Amino acid sequence: MKGKCLLVSCLLVLLVAVRVEITEAVICNAIELSSCASAITTSTPPSKLCCRKIKEQQPCLCNYLKNPSLKKFVNTPNARRVASTCGTPFPRC
């Protein structure tokens, strides 16, 4: 019985010690990537803001690739370069 209490106590301590991260839902909005426009269209290095926005919008990139109006901007060698430079994997949808 004493061993079970010790085990339960250890588990409780571990559960309290583990940090649970709550991820906020991403609102997909292609306008959020406007800070990347010059990097995508002119081959200039992406800004820190651009990289931050790409990382925020990463869950949305497949939706952007499926949108005919956005695909021509998102599915380009420069867009892939910007994503790579920012450390964001380009999605395989």
Stockholm file with secondary structure:
# STOCKHOLM 1.0

chainA/1-93         MKGKCLLVSCLLVLLVAVRVEITEAVICNAIELSSCASAITTSTPPSKLCCRKIKEQQPCLCNYLKNPSLKKFVNTPNARRVASTCGTPFPRC
#=GR chainA/1-93 SS CHHHHHHHHHHHHHHHHSCCCCCCCCCCCGGGGGGGHHHHHHCCCCCHHHHHHHHHHGGGHHHHHHSHHHHHHHSSHHHHHHHHHTTCCCCCC
#=GC SS_cons        CHHHHHHHHHHHHHHHHSCCCCCCCCCCCGGGGGGGHHHHHHCCCCCHHHHHHHHHHGGGHHHHHHSHHHHHHHSSHHHHHHHHHTTCCCCCC
//
